[in-house]
Amino acid sequence: MKTTIDIPDPLFRKAKSKAAESGQTLRELVTQALAEKLAGAGTRRGSREPAWMDGFGKLRRLRKETKRIQARIERTFEAIEPEDRA
């Protein structure tokens, strides 16, 4: 469902930044935050995942950095050193 809400500019910018850092859209962040707020502290009502799964996916914000590092590693190891050439 679509709706319109009025969010103060500083809060909007902070939310947009937090969503980008975590690799989410603003919509996903707001939906997640609202669901957590309505569920209450420490409860997992309506969740299909067990509680131990909470830790997985927390490093989603590092995906771009991981790809950048992996590309650099691949470029480095693609180069054949002169002494290794037959």
VENMO-V335589 format. One record per helix or strand of 2 or more residues. SS is the DSSP state (helix for helix, strand for strand). FROM is the first residue (numbers start at 0). LEN is the number of residues. If there is no record, write none. Layout:
BEGIN
ss=SS from=FROM len=LEN
ss=SS from=FROM len=LEN
END
This chain:
BEGIN
ss=helix from=8 len=13
ss=helix from=25 len=14
ss=helix from=50 len=5
ss=helix from=59 len=19
ss=helix from=81 len=3
END
